[in-house]
Amino acid sequence: QENPNDEEALALLKFKSSLNNATQLDNWDKSIPMCNGNSSNWKGLFCSNGELIMLQLEDLGLSGKIDVGSLAKLSNLRQFSVANNQFSGNMPDVKKLNGLRALYLTNNKFTGDIPDDAFTGLNGIRRVIIANNEFTGKIPRSLTNLPKLVDLQMQNNEFVGDIPDFPNQVDLKVNFANNKLDGEIPPHLRTQYPTSFQGNNLCGPPLEACKPSKKFPKLAIIIIITIIAAVAFLVIALAYFIILHRRKPSNYKKSTISNLQRSDKKKEAQYNNNNNNYNDNNIKKLYYKKNGGEAAGGILHFVRKERQKFELEDLLRASAEVLGSGGFGSTYKAELLIGGSICMAVKRFREMNNVGKEEFFQHMRRLGKLTHPNLVPIVAFYYGKEEKLLVSDFVQFGSLASHLHGKRSPNQPGLDWPTRLKIIKGVAKGLDYLYKEFPDLILPHGHLKSSNVLLDNKCEPVLSDYALLPVINKDHAQQFMVAYKSPEFTRDDRVTQKTDVWSLGILILELLTGHFPANYLKQGKGANADLASWVNSVVREEWTGEVFDKEMNGTKNREGQMLKLLKIGMCCCELNVEKRWDLREAIEKIEELKEKDSEEEFSSYGSEDIYSSRAMTDDDFSFSVVEKV
Ligand SMILES: Nc1ncnc2c1ncn2[C@@H]1O[C@H](COP(=O)(O)OP(=O)(O)OP(=O)(O)O)[C@@H](O)[C@H]1O
C-alpha cells in the first residue's frame, strides 16, 4: 500500500537535491520512513503523530538553492529553520509555506531587498528570525499585518528607511539593532527594549527624543510644552494613586503569597497526579509578577543544539501550574505553543552560587551533553545572580513518590512487581551512566529519591535533579540533599562515592515496602531511625512477609526475586561504608533479577539470608540521627 508520506519524502529529496554540501543528510533515504510516530528517522526532521511538522537544518554548512516549491508540498510543516549555514542570494519565497509558524534564516549570507509582500498570507506565523544576514532595502510592510507575530528579529542586516508601526500585535517583541534605519520609532514599539534599536539612526522613546526640526521651532515648542504638561499630569496622577493605595489595608500581599505557601498538605497534593489542576496561570502570574523574580527580560541558554528554541519570555508566559516545591524552590509545568504544544518542567533554584558564572555555564553545558533514556534531559537554563532556572522535558506520568504515596482512586491498582522491577532496573542504568560520565564527582547523583524518579507513559523511570552538587551552595546542599542524610554524613561528616549507593538502597526499600523514608528520618534516634533499620528489625523477627507493600499484588512465584531485591537494598544500606557494595556490584545484582522465580529459587530464600546482609550491632540502632528532612 502507498505510504501517505511517500509524496512528502519525494518532495524532501527534491528539496535536498538543490542544496550544496548536504553530505550530513545521508540518512534521507526513500526506503526508510521519514516519521515514526513522534520520532523521525531522517536527520533534521521532527514529527508528530507520523506527520512531519518541523525541518531544522541548522549548523550543517549548507548552501545552494532553497526549493520552496518542494517545501510547499509538506502539508503540515510548521517550522522551517536553516539557521547557521552558508546560504546566499535572495530570501526564499516563504509566503508559499502558508502553514508556517516559525521561520529561522539567522546567520547566513542572504542578500538583497525583501519584497514588501514577502510575508503576505502567513497568518499563523509567530516567529520571523532573519537576523545576521546581509539583507538590504526597506522593512517589508507585510510584516505589520501578521496577526500572530510575537518575535521579529531583523538585527545585524543592512535595512534602510524607517520602521513601520505594528499596531495589531500586542505581544510582539522586535529587534532591529545594527541596521541602517532612520526616523522616529513608531508609537506601538515604544515599550520595546532600547537595545532593540541601537546601532541605527533612530530616535524617540525608548531611545532619546528626536531633535526638534529647525524648520518648525514653534511646533517643537508646542510639542515640548505638551510633553511637559503630560508628564506633570502623570506625576500628579501617580502621586495620587500611591497615596490612595497606601491607605488601603494591606491584605493584598497575603493573598499573593498564599498561592505558593508551603504546607504539608501541598506535599501530599504534590504527590498526586501531576496532570491535575490545569489552569490558565503562567509562571509569571504564579511567581514573578507578584514576587518580583529577576528572570523577567533575561536570556535562556540552550544546552542542546537539536532542540527547538524559544525565549525565556515565552516560557514565563506559557500556561503553567506548580508541580511542587522542595528544598531548592518550586517546580512548574509550562505548556508552550510553538509548532504544536510542548510541555517543559521549569525548576527555580536559589542557593546555586557555589561556583562562578563561567564554571556554572561549563557545568550546564556538560549536563546538556548527557543523553540516556533514564535521565531527564536538561534543555536550557537561565542564569541570574541570585536565581537560576533549569528547564527540562516534562515527564508525563508523575514521580515514583506520587505513585507510591499519593492518593489513588479506589479502582486504580498500585504498582505491580514487574513494574517496580522495571523501575529499579532503569534507575540502576541511569546511575551507571552518571557514574561513567562523572568519574570526577564524589556524588554523581547526590539527590536520589522517589520524587526525583519520574515515570514516562510506559512506566520507564527517568532520573531528575542529578549532578547538581558542584553548583549548589555547600550549606544548602548539606541541609537538603539526600546524600547528606546518609549514615556516614550524619555520623562522620563525610560522603563518599558509595553514598549514592546508600540512597539507591533506601529507594529499593521504599519501592518494596511502600513506606515513605522521610517519615523514619523525622522520628530521629531509635531502632527505626531509618527505613533500613525498620526493615532489618522486621526481618530479624522473621516477619519478612510483613515487609512487602500490600499494594504489590500477585506476588506468587515471585517472592524469591522480591527477597533478592530486598537483600540488595539491605546491602546498599550497609552502615559500614567499606563493607557496603559499590555501585557496580549493586547494578550487577539488580541486572540479574528476573520477574519470576525458578523452582529452586522459590524454595531457597528465607529471612535468615536477608538478615545476615546487614550485621546489626547495638550501635547501629542509634547512629542515624537526622532531625531535618
Ligand atoms: N521534569 C519533570 N517532569 C515532571 N514532573 C517533575 C519534573 N521535575 C520535577 N517534577 C515533579 O515536580 C515536583 C516538585 O519537584 P521538586 O524537584 O521541586 O521537589 P522535590 O523533588 O519534592 O524536592 P527537591 O527540591 O528537594 O528535589 C515533584 O513531584 C517532582 O516529581
Ligand as a Chemical Component Dictionary entry (heavy atoms), coordinates in Angstrom:
data_LIG
# 
_chem_comp.id                   LIG 
_chem_comp.type                 NON-POLYMER 
_chem_comp.pdbx_formal_charge   0 
_chem_comp.three_letter_code    LIG 
# 
loop_
_chem_comp_atom.comp_id 
_chem_comp_atom.atom_id 
_chem_comp_atom.alt_atom_id 
_chem_comp_atom.type_symbol 
_chem_comp_atom.charge 
_chem_comp_atom.model_Cartn_x 
_chem_comp_atom.model_Cartn_y 
_chem_comp_atom.model_Cartn_z 
_chem_comp_atom.pdbx_ordinal 
LIG N1  N1  N 0 10.781 17.140 34.564 1  
LIG C1  C1  C 0 9.726  16.896 35.336 2  
LIG N2  N2  N 0 8.603  16.351 34.810 3  
LIG C2  C2  C 0 7.536  16.065 35.594 4  
LIG N3  N3  N 0 7.483  16.303 36.925 5  
LIG C3  C3  C 0 8.559  16.836 37.507 6  
LIG C4  C4  C 0 9.736  17.176 36.756 7  
LIG N4  N4  N 0 10.657 17.686 37.610 8  
LIG C5  C5  C 0 10.091 17.668 38.840 9  
LIG N5  N5  N 0 8.835  17.165 38.779 10 
LIG C6  C6  C 0 7.909  16.994 39.905 11 
LIG O1  O1  O 0 7.664  18.244 40.484 12 
LIG C7  C7  C 0 7.509  18.129 41.874 13 
LIG C8  C8  C 0 8.403  19.140 42.554 14 
LIG O2  O2  O 0 9.741  18.808 42.268 15 
LIG P1  P1  P 0 10.949 19.458 43.030 16 
LIG O3  O3  O 0 12.191 18.868 42.447 17 
LIG O4  O4  O 0 10.781 20.924 43.053 18 
LIG O5  O5  O 0 10.742 18.981 44.531 19 
LIG P2  P2  P 0 11.168 17.683 45.274 20 
LIG O6  O6  O 0 11.770 16.669 44.342 21 
LIG O7  O7  O 0 9.993  17.230 46.074 22 
LIG O8  O8  O 0 12.255 18.217 46.276 23 
LIG P3  P3  P 0 13.754 18.723 45.988 24 
LIG O9  O9  O 0 13.683 20.152 45.555 25 
LIG O10 O10 O 0 14.428 18.546 47.236 26 
LIG O11 O11 O 0 14.339 17.829 44.949 27 
LIG C9  C9  C 0 7.860  16.701 42.244 28 
LIG O12 O12 O 0 6.662  15.968 42.451 29 
LIG C10 C10 C 0 8.553  16.170 41.035 30 
LIG O13 O13 O 0 8.329  14.797 40.880 31 
# 
loop_
_chem_comp_bond.comp_id 
_chem_comp_bond.atom_id_1 
_chem_comp_bond.atom_id_2 
_chem_comp_bond.value_order 
_chem_comp_bond.pdbx_ordinal 
LIG N1  C1  SING 1  
LIG C1  N2  SING 2  
LIG C1  C4  DOUB 3  
LIG N2  C2  DOUB 4  
LIG C2  N3  SING 5  
LIG N3  C3  DOUB 6  
LIG C3  C4  SING 7  
LIG C3  N5  SING 8  
LIG C4  N4  SING 9  
LIG N4  C5  DOUB 10 
LIG C5  N5  SING 11 
LIG N5  C6  SING 12 
LIG C6  O1  SING 13 
LIG C6  C10 SING 14 
LIG O1  C7  SING 15 
LIG C7  C8  SING 16 
LIG C7  C9  SING 17 
LIG C8  O2  SING 18 
LIG O2  P1  SING 19 
LIG P1  O3  DOUB 20 
LIG P1  O4  SING 21 
LIG P1  O5  SING 22 
LIG O5  P2  SING 23 
LIG P2  O6  DOUB 24 
LIG P2  O7  SING 25 
LIG P2  O8  SING 26 
LIG O8  P3  SING 27 
LIG P3  O9  DOUB 28 
LIG P3  O10 SING 29 
LIG P3  O11 SING 30 
LIG C9  O12 SING 31 
LIG C9  C10 SING 32 
LIG C10 O13 SING 33 
# 
